[in-house]
Each structure stands twice: as C-alpha cells, then as structure tokens.
Amino acid sequence: MEAKELREMSVEDLAQKRLSLHEEIGNLKLKRATSRLENPMKLKETKRDLARVETILRERAPREQRG
C-alpha cells in the first residue's frame, strides 16, 4: 500500500488498519516458525506498511491536538 493512499484515510481507518497489520504480522511469524512461507517477502512488506501507517498517525497527532 502506498503512502498516498494511506494519507487519504481517516484516523479511525488508519487505527483499524494498524490493528489488522499487527495481526497479519503475527500470523506470518507463526507460519514462518511452523512451516515455510509461500512468499517470504510478504512479512517484510507488511512490516513496512505498518511503519507507514504509524508514521502517518504520528504526523496527524499534533495537528489533532492543536485543533
């Protein structure tokens, strides 16, 4: 997912996306530990998506608090 798409989402949508990405990372780690992943790069991509979401949420936090 691109940062441009994420910036168009609301804060609530981003928070929901962050939760789903955390769950997906957990599932991918479990699959990696128990068997081989079909796409090993999926874990890395998911972590980067999570970082993008958290960065955008941090950027918006001060704006939301200032009013």
PyMOL commands that set and color helices and strands:
alter all, ss='L'
color gray80, all
select helices_A, chain A and resi 3-7+11-34+41-66
alter helices_A, ss='H'
color red, helices_A
deselect
rebuild
show_as cartoon
